Amino acid sequence: MPQINQANCTGCGDCIARCPTGALGWQAGKAALLHPELCTYCTLCEDVCPVGAIELPFLILKRASNEEA
């Protein structure tokens, strides 16, 4: 699941607009994962975030293991 760092989120809404499934939404003026069951792990939210406030932890582990190989 995407992890959104609320302290870093600027509330620009780019990730919400880009999410093809509607998994993201607004919570207190910031992006939030409101419907995790809709998330397909496509990484578009992470890619479009201008401040790097979104990470997908499972991908970080996968990338690290690929780099070691």
N, C-alpha and C positions, 0 to 999 in steps of 0.2 A: 504494500500500500504506500502511496505517496505520503511522505512526512513533510508537513508545511511548518516551517519555523515562523511562528506568528510575530516574533520580535523583528525578524528581517522582512516580512511581507509588507510591501508598501500599499497594498490595496489597489493596484493598477487594474486588476481584472483580466489580464492577458491569459492567464491559465484557465480561468473560468470560461472565457470566450472560446478558447482552443479545445477544451475537453469535448471529444466527440460523443461521449455517453451521458454527459450531465452529472457526473459523479461529484464535481466540485460546485461549490456555491458560496454565498456570503454568510459570514458570521462575525458580527461586531465590526463590520467594515473591512474585514480581511478575508482572504480565501480560506476555505476549509473543505475537508473531505466530508461531505454531507451524506453521500450514498456510496459507501465503500463496495457494496455488492455490484455496483455498475462499473467499477474500475477494471480496465482490461490490461493495465500495466504497459500502455503504449508509449509512455515517457514524453508525450507531447507537452504536458504541463511543466515538466522539469526543463525541457528544451526551451520553452518560450519565456520562462521566468527571467526577467532582466536583472534580478538581484541574487539569484541562486538560493531562493528561500525554500525550494522544493527539492527533496531527494527521495529516491526510491531505494531503500536500504538493500533489498535483495539484489539489485543491479550493481550496487557498489561491491558487494561480495563476489558477484559473478565476474565483474571487470577485474578485480584483484586476482582472482584465481586464473583468469585467462592471461593476465600479464606474467604470472609466475610460470606458466606452461611454456 
